[in-house]
């Protein structure tokens, strides 16, 4: 269990919505230049990870990723929340 697990137990009490929905609120309300920079960095990292997956797993890596998501839904959801919180932190800290 991660040190942030308490954040995910009852997300409505902590965030008044899910971390992903709060990230969307921040993206639409934060400094546009900061959001653009952080989203561009996020997309760059995603592109790099996809290229590494294709290199390691072949061109059908997408099917393997989809299967992993289905088989590991809970840990994928937890990672999504964690990444959303991390990106929110990056945007908010640069917007102050």
Phi, psi and omega per residue, in radians:
X1 nan 2.306 -3.093
X2 -1.381 2.864 3.131
X3 -1.210 -0.211 3.135
X4 -1.747 0.107 -3.036
X5 -1.027 -0.550 3.125
X6 -1.090 -0.504 3.122
X7 -1.134 -0.465 -3.022
X8 -1.725 -0.097 -3.068
X9 -1.158 -0.861 3.138
X10 -2.394 1.393 -2.988
X11 -1.087 -0.425 3.115
X12 -1.171 -0.604 3.127
X13 -1.242 -0.674 -3.061
X14 -1.414 -0.825 -2.990
X15 -1.919 -0.112 -2.983
X16 0.932 0.762 -3.095
X17 2.537 3.028 -3.126
X18 -1.322 2.779 3.063
X19 -0.996 -0.627 3.133
X20 -1.161 -0.731 3.140
X21 -1.191 -0.627 3.099
X22 -1.196 -0.621 3.062
X23 -1.046 -0.753 3.116
X24 -1.067 -0.728 3.081
X25 -1.027 -0.781 -3.124
X26 -1.160 -0.743 -3.139
X27 -1.019 -0.720 -3.087
X28 -1.409 -0.221 -3.080
X29 -2.059 -0.214 -3.106
X30 -1.442 3.031 3.089
X31 -0.958 2.172 -3.055
X32 -1.029 -0.723 -3.129
X33 -1.128 -0.700 3.119
X34 -1.134 -0.814 -3.138
X35 -1.066 -0.790 3.123
X36 -1.028 -0.782 -3.130
X37 -1.068 -0.862 -3.090
X38 -1.214 -0.638 3.074
X39 -1.191 -0.667 3.083
X40 -1.089 -0.739 3.102
X41 -1.114 -0.717 3.112
X42 -1.076 -0.766 -3.139
X43 -1.176 -0.673 3.097
X44 -1.051 -0.786 3.126
X45 -1.141 -0.703 3.107
X46 -1.096 -0.763 3.119
X47 -1.069 -0.749 3.134
X48 -1.103 -0.780 3.122
X49 -1.099 -0.688 3.108
X50 -1.141 -0.684 3.106
X51 -1.134 -0.703 3.092
X52 -1.136 -0.731 3.106
X53 -1.088 -0.755 3.123
X54 -1.096 -0.704 3.123
X55 -1.122 -0.705 -3.082
X56 -1.465 -0.623 -3.003
X57 -1.949 -0.156 -3.111
X58 1.639 3.096 -3.052
X59 -1.159 -0.385 -3.136
X60 -1.570 0.422 -3.140
X61 -1.033 -0.515 -3.133
X62 -1.042 -0.699 3.096
X63 -1.122 -0.692 3.132
X64 -1.192 -0.662 3.096
X65 -1.132 -0.800 3.123
X66 -1.039 -0.725 3.123
X67 -1.135 -0.709 3.101
X68 -1.064 -0.739 3.124
X69 -1.057 -0.793 -3.129
X70 -1.116 -0.752 -3.069
X71 -1.346 -0.332 -3.041
X72 -2.296 0.703 -3.029
X73 -0.910 -0.769 -3.080
X74 -1.123 -0.815 -3.126
X75 -1.247 -0.513 3.072
X76 -1.176 -0.756 3.106
X77 -1.073 -0.730 3.118
X78 -1.108 -0.721 3.121
X79 -1.165 -0.680 3.085
X80 -1.033 -0.770 3.124
X81 -1.094 -0.768 -3.132
X82 -1.088 -0.784 3.117
X83 -1.137 -0.644 3.098
X84 -1.105 -0.765 3.120
X85 -1.127 -0.726 3.121
X86 -1.078 -0.804 3.139
X87 -1.164 -0.664 3.061
X88 -1.031 -0.786 3.138
X89 -1.057 -0.751 3.113
X90 -1.059 -0.840 -3.082
X91 -1.170 -0.837 -3.092
X92 -1.117 -0.750 -3.099
X93 -1.140 -0.529 3.132
X94 -1.499 -0.293 -3.091
X95 -1.558 -0.185 -3.077
X96 -1.383 nan nan
